[in-house]
Amino acid sequence: MEMLKSILAEENMDLVQKVCIFAGIIIIAFVLDLLCRRLIIPAIRKITAKTESVLDDHLLSDDVLKNISALIPPIAVYAMIQYALPHVFMSYIIIKKICWIYITAVSIKLICSFISALYAISSEHEKYKNQTLKGFYQMLKLVVVCIGAIIIISTIVDKNPVAILTGLGAGTAILMLVFQDTIKGLVAGIQLTANDMLRPGDWITVPKYGADGDVMEVTLTTVKVRNWDKTITTVPPYALVNDSFQNWRGMFDIGGRRVKRSINIDMQTVRFCTPEELENFKRQPWMEGFEETGKEEVNLYIFRHYMEYYLRHHPKVSQEMIMTVRQLQPTAQGLPVELYFFSADTRWLKYEHLQAEVFDHV
């Protein structure tokens, strides 16, 4: 009887000891988390704020530091739990699994925040800021999340992650169906970037989807376009690869915007000029460079010469690009005379004002 009491007393002492050890582990994990959040993270923020480089500001951003801090308590518990509970106890196995699942989940968040930091760095880099890289980084995050999900599932069901991946092989067709837009978006994003077909900030026109405006962002599944009426149209990236769309970037790159408009002339007003009219015209400065035909001059010919002179001396018309005034095929409405030139200012309002000014003068 005395021996039984002694065994029970030892077991109770052992249980109390294990509870105290476990409580001590929790307290240590809590203190480490507190030290990291209150001392280490603020110190790192002060150091990065003093440096001139922006790389450390992104790589050691608040999200990255918070996720690193969140990893410390579960790692401490995972490493020290063996001192509180024997390996054979079910509670030991459950706590280890919970810690490992938590570590995996926080690691996924940490890697995703690190990828976001890399995207922010590349967006500010002169070479890559105009590239459609957001879809690529989103795909990296998706891969990380999928791998993390497989690790968590394998921890819960006590299976090797490789075995789970092998089992997923049979469901590849289903996965392809579920993620078909994502996969097509990734491939389209690579094509758009590799061929430099689209950049954020480009003005594009996609008649099929009613999009006409500036590209806001390019993601795995959508291209957001802010139209001129301030509405937003979303277009699938693969639609821009498979179908045609118009990108106006080249117009801004060369610094000129084309004007191609015509005005109808009453053909009954076209006639030969009188000698008096020719003498009067020859005294005008705009007759500079006029090439006489050697025969009677037609008033329409002189009119076209005048308009070319006017465009060549207009300060808002680009003088480096093609410029001409020509006749088109006659119609029932008259003889079209087309003015073909480029505005030196590509901004829409300036462009419209120039068109109105020129044709008011015509």
C-alpha positions in Angstrom: 0.0 0.0 0.0 2.8 2.3 0.9 4.5 1.5 -2.4 1.4 2.3 -4.4 1.1 5.7 -2.7 4.8 6.4 -3.5 4.2 5.5 -7.2 1.2 7.8 -7.4 3.0 10.6 -5.7 5.9 10.2 -8.1 3.5 10.3 -11.1 1.8 13.4 -9.7 5.2 15.1 -9.2 6.2 14.1 -12.7 2.9 15.5 -14.1 3.4 18.8 -12.2 6.9 19.0 -13.5 5.9 18.5 -17.1 3.1 21.1 -16.7 5.7 23.5 -15.3 8.1 22.8 -18.1 5.4 23.2 -20.7 4.3 26.5 -19.1 8.0 27.6 -19.1 8.2 26.8 -22.8 5.1 28.9 -23.5 6.5 31.8 -21.5 9.9 31.6 -23.3 8.1 31.7 -26.7 6.0 34.7 -25.5 9.1 36.6 -24.3 11.0 35.9 -27.5 8.0 37.2 -29.5 7.7 40.3 -27.3 11.5 41.0 -27.6 11.3 40.6 -31.4 8.3 42.9 -31.8 9.3 45.6 -29.2 13.1 45.7 -29.6 14.5 44.0 -32.7 12.0 45.1 -35.3 12.0 48.8 -34.2 15.8 48.7 -34.3 15.9 47.2 -37.8 13.4 49.9 -38.9 15.6 52.7 -37.6 18.7 51.2 -39.4 16.9 50.8 -42.7 15.5 54.4 -42.5 19.0 55.8 -42.2 20.4 54.0 -45.2 20.2 55.6 -48.7 19.4 52.3 -50.5 15.7 51.5 -51.0 16.4 47.7 -51.3 16.5 47.2 -47.5 13.3 49.2 -47.2 11.4 46.7 -49.3 13.2 43.5 -48.3 12.8 44.4 -44.6 9.4 45.9 -44.9 6.8 45.7 -42.1 5.1 42.6 -43.6 8.4 40.7 -43.9 9.5 41.6 -40.4 6.1 40.8 -38.9 6.1 37.4 -40.5 9.6 36.6 -39.4 8.6 37.6 -35.8 5.5 35.4 -36.1 7.8 32.4 -36.9 9.8 32.6 -33.6 7.2 31.4 -31.1 6.1 28.2 -32.9 9.7 27.3 -33.7 10.6 27.7 -30.0 7.7 25.5 -28.9 8.5 22.9 -31.7 12.1 22.7 -30.6 11.5 22.5 -26.8 8.3 20.5 -26.5 10.3 17.3 -26.2 11.5 18.4 -22.8 7.9 18.6 -21.5 6.3 15.6 -23.1 7.5 12.1 -23.9 7.6 11.2 -27.7 5.0 8.5 -27.1 2.3 10.9 -25.8 -0.5 11.7 -28.2 -0.5 15.3 -26.9 3.2 15.6 -28.0 2.3 14.4 -31.5 -0.6 16.8 -31.8 1.3 19.8 -30.5 4.2 19.1 -32.9 1.7 18.8 -35.8 0.0 22.1 -34.8 3.3 23.9 -34.5 4.5 22.5 -37.9 1.3 23.5 -39.6 1.5 27.0 -38.1 5.2 27.3 -39.1 4.3 26.3 -42.7 1.4 28.7 -42.9 3.5 31.6 -41.6 6.4 30.6 -43.9 4.0 30.8 -46.9 3.0 34.4 -45.8 6.7 35.3 -45.4 7.7 34.0 -48.8 4.7 35.8 -50.4 5.6 39.1 -48.7 9.2 38.6 -49.9 7.9 38.1 -53.4 5.8 41.3 -53.1 9.0 43.1 -52.0 10.8 41.9 -55.1 7.9 43.1 -57.2 8.0 46.5 -55.6 11.8 46.7 -56.2 11.4 45.7 -59.9 8.5 48.2 -60.3 10.8 51.0 -59.3 13.7 49.9 -61.4 14.2 51.9 -64.6 14.6 48.9 -66.7 11.7 46.9 -65.4 9.1 49.4 -64.2 7.2 49.4 -67.5 7.2 45.6 -67.8 4.1 43.5 -67.1 5.7 41.5 -64.3 2.8 41.4 -61.8 1.4 38.3 -63.4 4.7 36.5 -63.1 5.0 37.4 -59.4 1.4 36.3 -58.8 2.2 32.9 -60.4 5.2 32.5 -58.0 2.9 33.2 -55.1 0.4 30.6 -56.4 3.2 28.0 -56.6 4.3 28.8 -53.1 0.8 28.5 -51.7 0.2 25.2 -53.6 3.5 23.7 -52.2 2.6 24.9 -48.7 -0.9 23.4 -48.9 0.6 20.1 -49.9 3.0 20.2 -47.0 0.1 21.0 -44.6 -2.1 18.2 -45.9 0.8 15.7 -45.7 1.3 16.8 -42.0 -2.3 16.3 -41.2 -2.7 12.9 -42.8 0.8 11.6 -42.0 1.8 11.1 -45.6 4.9 11.9 -47.6 4.4 15.1 -49.7 5.8 13.2 -52.7 3.1 10.6 -52.3 0.5 13.3 -52.3 2.0 14.8 -55.4 1.9 11.4 -57.1 -1.7 11.1 -56.2 -2.5 14.5 -57.6 -1.1 13.3 -61.0 -4.4 11.5 -61.6 -6.3 14.8 -61.1 -4.1 16.9 -63.4 -6.9 17.2 -65.9 -9.2 18.6 -63.3 -6.5 21.0 -62.0 -5.9 22.2 -65.6 -9.6 22.8 -66.0 -9.8 24.8 -62.7 -6.7 26.9 -63.3 -7.0 27.2 -67.1 -7.5 31.0 -67.0 -4.5 31.3 -64.7 -2.3 29.2 -66.9 -3.4 30.9 -70.1 -2.9 34.3 -68.3 0.6 33.3 -67.3 1.5 32.2 -70.9 -0.1 35.4 -72.3 1.7 37.6 -69.8 5.1 36.0 -70.8 4.3 36.7 -74.5 3.2 40.2 -73.9 6.4 40.9 -71.9 8.8 39.1 -74.2 7.4 40.8 -77.3 7.0 44.2 -75.5 3.4 44.3 -76.7 1.9 46.0 -73.6 3.1 48.0 -70.7 1.3 49.7 -67.8 0.4 53.2 -68.8 0.0 52.4 -72.5 -3.1 53.7 -74.3 -4.7 50.7 -76.0 -7.9 50.2 -78.0 -9.7 46.8 -77.9 -12.9 47.2 -79.9 -14.1 43.6 -79.1 -14.2 44.4 -75.4 -15.1 48.1 -75.6 -11.8 49.1 -74.1 -10.2 52.4 -75.1 -7.9 54.0 -72.5 -4.8 53.6 -70.4 -3.6 50.3 -69.0 -3.8 50.3 -65.2 -2.3 46.9 -64.4 -1.7 43.5 -65.9 -2.3 40.5 -63.7 -2.6 36.8 -64.2 -6.2 36.8 -65.2 -7.0 40.4 -66.2 -5.7 43.5 -67.9 -7.4 46.6 -66.4 -8.0 49.5 -68.7 -9.2 52.9 -67.5 -11.4 54.2 -70.4 -11.6 57.9 -71.3 -15.1 58.1 -69.8 -13.4 56.9 -66.5 -15.0 53.5 -66.6 -12.8 50.4 -66.1 -12.8 47.5 -68.6 -11.2 44.2 -67.7 -9.7 42.2 -70.6 -8.3 38.6 -70.3 -4.5 38.7 -71.1 -4.8 35.8 -73.6 -7.4 37.8 -75.6 -4.8 40.4 -76.3 -2.5 37.7 -77.7 -5.1 35.8 -79.7 -7.1 38.8 -80.9 -5.8 42.1 -82.3 -5.6 45.4 -80.3 -4.2 48.8 -81.0 -1.4 50.2 -78.9 -0.8 53.9 -79.2 2.6 53.9 -77.5 4.5 54.3 -80.7 2.8 57.7 -81.3 4.0 59.0 -77.9 7.5 57.5 -78.5 8.0 59.4 -81.8 6.5 62.6 -80.3 3.9 63.1 -83.0 0.2 62.4 -83.5 -1.2 62.1 -86.9 -3.9 64.3 -88.4 -5.6 63.0 -91.5 -8.7 64.9 -92.4 -10.1 66.2 -95.6 -12.4 69.0 -96.8 -14.7 68.8 -99.8 -14.2 71.5 -102.6 -17.0 72.4 -104.9 -15.5 71.3 -108.3 -17.4 74.1 -110.1 -15.1 76.6 -108.2 -12.0 75.0 -109.6 -10.6 77.1 -112.5 -7.6 78.7 -114.1 -6.2 81.8 -112.4 -6.2 85.1 -114.2 -2.9 86.9 -114.9 -3.9 89.6 -112.4 -4.5 87.0 -109.7 -1.1 85.3 -110.5 0.7 88.7 -110.2 -1.0 89.3 -106.9 -0.1 85.9 -105.6 3.5 86.1 -106.5 3.9 89.1 -104.2 2.8 87.0 -101.2 5.4 85.4 -98.9 3.7 82.1 -99.0 4.5 81.8 -102.8 8.1 81.0 -101.7 9.1 77.7 -103.3 6.2 77.7 -105.7 6.9 75.6 -108.9 5.2 77.0 -111.9 3.8 74.4 -114.3 4.7 76.5 -117.4 1.0 76.6 -118.3 -2.0 78.4 -116.8 -2.1 77.8 -113.1 -5.2 76.2 -111.4 -6.5 77.9 -108.3 -6.7 74.6 -106.5 -3.0 73.9 -107.1 -2.1 77.3 -105.6 -4.5 76.6 -102.7 -2.7 73.3 -101.9 0.7 75.1 -102.1 -0.6 77.7 -99.7 -1.8 75.1 -97.2 1.6 73.3 -97.3 3.4 76.6 -96.6 0.9 77.2 -93.8 1.6 73.8 -92.2 5.4 74.1 -92.7 5.4 77.4 -90.7 3.0 76.4 -88.0 4.7 76.1 -84.6 2.5 73.3 -83.4 3.0 71.0 -86.4 5.8 68.6 -86.4 8.3 69.5 -89.1 10.3 66.2 -88.8 7.5 64.0 -90.0 5.7 63.5 -93.3 3.4 66.4 -94.3 1.3 66.8 -97.4 -1.8 68.3 -98.9 -3.3 66.0 -101.6 -6.4 65.4 -103.6 -8.6 62.3 -103.1 -11.0 60.5 -105.4 -13.9 62.9 -106.3 -17.2 62.1 -104.8 -20.8 63.3 -105.2 -20.1 65.8 -102.3 -17.1 67.4 -104.1 -13.4 67.0 -104.6 -11.8 66.0 -101.2 -8.5 67.8 -100.4 -6.8 65.9 -97.6 -4.4 67.4 -95.0 -1.9 64.8 -93.7 0.5 66.0 -91.0 1.5 65.3 -87.4 0.9 67.3 -84.3 4.0 68.2 -82.3 2.1 67.7 -79.0 0.6 64.2 -78.5 -1.7 65.3 -75.6 -5.3 64.8 -76.6 -6.6 68.3 -75.9 -3.7 70.0 -77.6 -4.1 67.7 -80.5 -7.8 68.5 -80.9 -7.2 72.2 -80.5 -4.6 72.1 -83.3 -7.0 70.2 -85.6 -9.7 72.8 -85.0 -7.3 75.7 -85.5 -6.0 74.3 -88.8 -9.4 73.5 -90.3 -10.9 76.8 -89.1 -8.2 78.4 -91.2 -8.9 76.1 -94.1 
